[in-house]
Amino acid sequence: MNRAPVVRYRSRDEDSGRWLDFPFRSGDIVISTRSKSGTTWVQMIAAMLVIGSPELPVPLGELSPWLDWLVSSRGSVFGQLEAQSHRRVIKTHTPLDGLPLDERATYIVVARHPLDMAVSLYHQQANLDRVRLRELTGQAPPAGPELTPPPLRAWLLSWIDWSGPPAEALDSLPGVMWHLSDAWLLRDEANVVLVRYEDLWADLEGEMRRLASRLGAEPAAEAWPALVDAARFESMAAQAARVVPDGLGVLKDSARFFRRGSPGEGREVLSSGEVERYLERVATMAPTDLLAWLHRDPLAS
């Protein structure tokens, strides 16, 4: 695999430079997603496949930490992962070009229809306690009161039209498409797995079995019904206290983390002409085969 030097992505809350000296182990599983693209869902699935049970030994955020989030110190996260004796499941929002691609690890990249991801991101931003987040990352308190966001439709149209460099805002439309386009180039690598949120929604058990096969983590046959049931959206929402990644109180309300889940909300907000505007923009950002896969209706067949 010929790759350019690893890119370092930094923001006020994240630093992908932590990956540069991370000591990988055989069997590590790295889940690389954009925000609100199914990260926690796939973390839960991978963790259950590794443990072989829907009963995780500790809350999901402890079992599968976010390595490059500055809310937790480097030493704390590295020590937490070093202490685990089972296969490790590690979360990141860094694109693959910002990660060392270690042959001992498997990299799962999760994609979600960008319009649905953006709507979910809009609601998530309103649920963040930014004062607490600044406190945990050593930033100064905000200078004034929190600004009221524009209405969802206006915000989504602005999100579609934003045209800065992807690295400047990885959760922008250019950032999302960069993350996915880079992973798409590696989709035939033995240790890179692409997963679509919509396919998980349409055929959860089938996608879980595909992941189990790719990870070489096959639970006992009798365990499957309980594993699939525990991975359902409703089941995860019901145990939000152990599943939602908020051990440090960054969310105003952890129950709001699981808000809707079903695909299609982004297109419901916009007119047909505005959806076309979105399609015209993404057509300039990604290859046609990636876009066909990303936008495919999983129930069409």
Disulfide bonds with the S-S distance in Angstrom:
none
